[in-house]
Amino acid sequence: MFDRDALARPATEVAVDLLGATISKDSADGRVTVRLTEVEAYLGDVDPGSHAFRGHTKRTTVMFDEPGHLYTYFTYGMHVCANIVCSPPGTASAVLLRGGEVIEGVELARSRRTTSKTDADLARGPARLVVALGVTLADGGADLAEPPFELTLAPSRSEFAAGPRTGVSGAGGTTEFPWRFWIPGEKSVSPYKVHARARRT
């Protein structure tokens, strides 16, 4: 379990504390648990990289709700990504789950991620992570304090590195927003990629 109040803070603060946390999802096939090693923070209307930059829309409703819920979205016409909503209700703030290590249900994760050549690759990247975990677009809005999910925060803060977010266009993908956080040395951290339309500084 997790303390919901611990997530009722800006994404830039919560993101660091999610490194080393575990997220699990149960299904008829079993449970998969991922230990988070890479995340990105998104801060609503002050952040040009955030889906909520231009305000409250039908798509971003869950980002304005209670912290501790999942915000899912479809990207590039083929991938689902998952975020953990944070900040108090009414403030859009979320942390993208970018990468992690599968520590439970490895065989099940392998069956879902048949193209992965190593176990470190199973949840290395946001789209791979949700497939390994069994998260779908329909899980948007799910409470991570309720089955089939379980979120457990790490007992202490991990050592971390920070830098620009990967694949974000415009100013939001530059060094002005060094809101990608990862645990150094982890093989499950995805490679950094600058977006072709990111404005360089």
C-alpha positions, 0 to 999 in steps of 0.5 A, spaced: 500 500 500 501 507 499 500 513 503 496 517 498 498 524 501 505 522 499 503 523 492 499 529 493 505 533 491 508 536 484 510 531 480 517 533 480 517 531 487 513 525 487 517 522 481 524 521 485 520 518 490 517 513 485 524 510 483 525 504 486 517 503 488 513 497 485 507 497 481 503 490 481 497 488 477 493 481 478 490 478 472 487 471 471 494 469 468 497 471 475 501 477 477 506 481 474 510 486 479 515 491 476 520 495 480 520 502 477 527 505 475 525 510 470 520 516 470 518 523 467 514 528 471 509 532 467 506 539 471 499 541 468 498 548 465 506 550 467 509 545 462 508 545 455 510 537 455 504 536 459 497 533 456 494 538 461 498 544 458 492 547 455 487 546 461 482 541 463 479 536 457 475 530 457 482 526 455 485 529 461 480 529 466 483 523 471 489 528 471 485 533 475 482 528 480 485 524 486 492 522 486 494 515 486 490 513 480 492 511 473 492 516 467 493 512 460 493 514 453 494 512 446 501 514 443 503 514 435 497 510 434 500 503 437 502 504 444 499 505 451 503 509 456 501 509 463 502 515 468 501 515 476 496 522 478 499 526 483 498 533 486 492 535 490 485 534 486 484 540 481 491 540 479 494 536 473 500 533 475 502 526 473 508 521 473 510 517 466 512 510 468 518 510 463 522 503 465 522 498 470 525 491 472 520 485 472 521 482 479 515 478 479 511 474 474 517 474 469 515 468 465 508 471 464 511 478 462 516 474 457 509 471 454 507 478 453 513 481 451 515 475 446 520 480 442 524 482 448 531 478 448 533 479 455 529 480 461 532 487 462 528 489 456 521 486 458 519 493 461 525 498 458 521 503 455 514 506 457 510 502 452 514 495 453 512 496 461 505 497 460 505 490 456 509 487 461 505 489 466 498 487 463 496 495 463 491 497 457 488 503 455 481 501 459 485 501 466 485 509 465 482 512 472 484 505 476 485 506 483 492 504 485 490 502 492 485 497 489 485 490 486 487 488 481 493 494 482 498 495 488 503 500 489 508 500 494 513 506 495 520 504 496 522 505 504 528 510 502 529 515 496 534 511 491 540 515 488 538 518 481 540 522 475 536 527 472 535 530 465 531 532 459 525 528 457 525 523 452 521 524 445 518 530 447 517 536 442 518 543 443 520 547 449 518 541 453 523 536 451 529 541 452 534 542 458 529 547 460 525 541 463 530 536 466 524 532 469 526 525 467 529 521 473 532 514 473 537 510 477 544 510 474 546 503 472 540 500 471 539 495 465 532 497 465 533 504 463 531 506 456 535 510 452 535 517 451 532 520 445 531 527 443 525 529 439 526 532 432 522 538 434 525 539 440 527 546 441 534 546 443 537 551 448 
